[in-house]
Amino acid sequence: MITPLDIENKKFSKQMMNGYSVEEVDDFLDDLTQDYSKNYKEATELKAKVEELTQSLQHYKAIEETLQSTLLMAQTTAEDVKKVANQQAEQIVNEAKSTAQKQVNDLDNEIVVKRKELDDVKKQFDIYKAKMESLLISQLELLKDINKNDA
């Protein structure tokens, strides 16, 4: 690419006859150098800006990729935590059911034992009642015999 300095330093061979006016060529080259310098500087600045923006874009793309992978990892972690929490909840519920069933079974066994004890107490009471009745009858008979003998 031609630089402004190349244009400024460009020299033409001078001809004696029918040549261009050296002054006009120099003036034109000066104007051309100024315009070209301005455009060259602007193009260089724009290239630098494009490079800067390209680097920024790459930086932001890298950040986006990092954020996407972080989000994916967070989602995976959340799903894992949820799964573990559900498993723990299920385990707690199962343990509670098992404990409750054991308590129900223990209470059922205790009820059976208490009913047996009640039946035993009822039988003992019936035996005691029968003995008392027998004792009372024998005492009554004894009193009747005593009254017969006294009369």
C-alpha positions in Angstrom: 0.0 0.0 0.0 1.3 3.4 -0.8 1.9 5.6 2.2 1.5 9.4 2.3 5.3 9.6 2.6 5.6 7.7 -0.7 3.4 10.3 -2.4 5.2 13.2 -0.8 8.6 11.9 -1.9 7.6 11.0 -5.4 9.6 12.9 -7.9 8.9 13.2 -11.6 11.5 13.8 -14.3 11.3 17.2 -15.8 10.9 17.8 -19.4 11.7 20.9 -21.2 8.9 21.0 -23.6 5.3 20.2 -23.5 5.6 18.9 -19.9 3.3 19.5 -17.0 3.8 22.5 -14.9 6.0 21.6 -12.0 4.2 23.9 -9.7 0.8 22.5 -10.6 2.0 18.9 -10.1 3.6 19.8 -6.8 0.4 21.6 -5.6 -1.7 18.7 -6.7 0.7 16.2 -5.0 0.5 18.3 -1.8 -3.3 18.3 -1.9 -3.3 14.6 -2.7 -0.8 13.9 0.1 -3.0 15.8 2.6 -6.2 13.9 1.6 -4.4 10.6 1.4 -2.7 11.2 4.8 -6.1 12.0 6.3 -7.6 8.9 4.7 -4.6 6.7 5.6 -4.7 7.9 9.2 -8.5 7.3 9.3 -8.1 3.8 7.8 -5.3 3.0 10.3 -7.5 4.2 13.2 -10.4 2.2 11.9 -8.3 -0.9 11.5 -7.1 -0.5 15.1 -10.7 0.0 16.2 -11.8 -3.1 14.3 -9.0 -5.1 15.9 -10.0 -3.8 19.3 -13.6 -4.6 18.7 -12.7 -8.0 17.4 -10.7 -8.7 20.6 -13.6 -7.4 22.7 -16.0 -9.6 20.7 -13.8 -12.7 21.3 -13.5 -11.7 25.0 -17.3 -11.5 25.3 -17.8 -14.7 23.3 -15.4 -16.4 25.8 -17.4 -14.9 28.7 -20.6 -16.1 27.0 -19.2 -19.6 26.7 -18.1 -19.6 30.3 -21.5 -18.4 31.4 -23.2 -21.1 29.3 -21.1 -23.8 30.7 -21.6 -22.4 34.2 -25.3 -22.3 33.7 -25.3 -25.8 32.4 -23.2 -26.9 35.4 -25.6 -25.1 37.7 -28.6 -26.8 36.1 -26.9 -30.2 36.4 -25.9 -29.5 40.0 -29.5 -28.3 40.8 -30.9 -31.5 39.3 -28.4 -33.6 41.3 -29.3 -31.8 44.5 -33.0 -32.2 43.7 -32.5 -35.9 43.0 -30.5 -36.4 46.3 -33.1 -34.4 48.2 -35.9 -36.6 46.8 -33.9 -39.7 47.6 -33.4 -38.5 51.2 -37.0 -37.5 51.5 -38.0 -40.9 50.2 -35.6 -42.6 52.7 -37.0 -40.5 55.6 -40.6 -41.4 54.6 -39.7 -45.1 54.4 -37.9 -45.0 57.7 -40.9 -43.2 59.2 -43.3 -45.8 57.8 -41.1 -48.6 59.1 -40.9 -47.0 62.5 -44.7 -46.5 62.5 -45.3 -50.1 61.4 -43.0 -51.4 64.1 -44.8 -49.3 66.7 -48.2 -50.5 65.4 -46.9 -54.1 65.6 -45.5 -53.5 69.2 -48.9 -52.0 70.2 -50.7 -55.0 68.6 -48.5 -57.4 70.6 -49.0 -55.4 73.8 -52.8 -55.5 73.2 -52.6 -59.3 72.8 -50.6 -59.6 76.0 -52.9 -57.3 77.9 -56.0 -59.2 76.6 -54.4 -62.4 77.8 -53.6 -60.9 81.2 -57.3 -59.6 81.3 -58.5 -63.1 80.4 -56.2 -64.6 83.1 -57.5 -62.0 85.7 -61.1 -62.8 84.7 -60.5 -66.6 85.1 -58.8 -66.0 88.5 -61.8 -63.8 89.5 -64.2 -66.5 88.4 -62.2 -69.1 90.3 -62.1 -66.8 93.4 -65.9 -66.1 93.0 -66.6 -69.8 92.8 -64.4 -70.5 95.9 -66.2 -67.6 97.8 -69.6 -68.9 96.7 -68.6 -72.4 97.8 -67.3 -71.0 101.1 -70.4 -69.0 101.6 -72.6 -72.0 100.8 -70.6 -74.2 103.2 -70.8 -71.5 105.9 -74.5 -71.2 105.3 -74.9 -75.0 105.6 -72.9 -74.9 108.8 -75.1 -72.1 110.2 -78.2 -74.2 109.2 -76.7 -77.2 111.0 -76.0 -75.1 114.0 -79.5 -73.7 114.0 -80.9 -77.2 113.7 -78.9 -78.4 116.6 -80.0 -75.5 118.7 -83.6 -75.8 118.0 
